[in-house]
Amino acid sequence: MTRAGNVRAPSDAALIRLAHIPAHVEELMALDYQAEKATVGLRTLRNDRRRKVEAILLLLADPDVRDYLAELDRQGLLPVKG
């Protein structure tokens, strides 16, 4: 139980996958910085960015993560989409 109410703790697998997301986002944001600094081909940067976004989407699509996020959403603990 947490301050938010009766939210169950995420499974270890979901927690590990959720913990990977900030690392991928940080790398994704670093690609913007790399685009300003390095003379790397634009296609390479686009492919790197696509791979990072795909990795994030795969983590979010994990069944454990989806179940946990759905529970948080049902309890109104996630930001409103849109």
N, C-alpha and C positions, 0 to 999 in steps of 0.2 A: 504494500500500500504506500502511496506517495501523497504529497500535498494535493495533487490533482484529484484524488479520490481512489477509486478501486481499479486503477490501471495495473494490469499484471506486468511483471518484468518481462522484457523480451527474452526469447530463447538465446542461448549462447551464439548459435549460428546467425540469427537475425542481428544480434548486437555486433558481431564481427563484420557482417556485411555493411551495416549502417556506418561503422567506424571507417570503412574503406572509402566512403563517398567523399568526405572532406579532402582526403589525399588526392583523389582524382580531380576534384574541383580545383584544388590548388595547382595541380599540374596543368589543367586546362587553362587557368588564368595565366600561368607562366608562359603559355604559348603566345598570348597577346604581347607580353613583354619581349619575347624572343622575336616576334615579327617586327618590332620597332628597332631592335638592336642588331640582329644578325642578317646576313645576306643568304638566307635559306630560301629555297624555292617556295612559292606560294602554294603549289600543289602539295608539297611535303607538309606544310603547316596545316592545310585543310585536312589531309589524311590523318595527321596526329590528333587534331581536334575531333574529328569524326570518331576515331578509336576511343578517345577519352569519354565522349558523350555516350557511345555504345556501352562502355564499361559501366558507367553510372546507371544507364537504363537497365542493364542486366542485373545489377545489384538491387535496383528498385523492383524488378520483376520477380525476385526470389519469393517463393511462397511464404516462407517464414516472415520476411520483411513485409510483404503485402498484408498478411494476417494481422501483424502488429500495427501497421499503419491504419488498417481498416478499423481496428478496435479504438485507436486514438481518435479517428475521425468520428466514429459513432458517439464518442463521449464529448465531441466538440473541442478537442484539444489541438487540432490542426488548423492552420490558417484557412480562411475561406478562399476557394479557388475562383479565379475570374477576375 
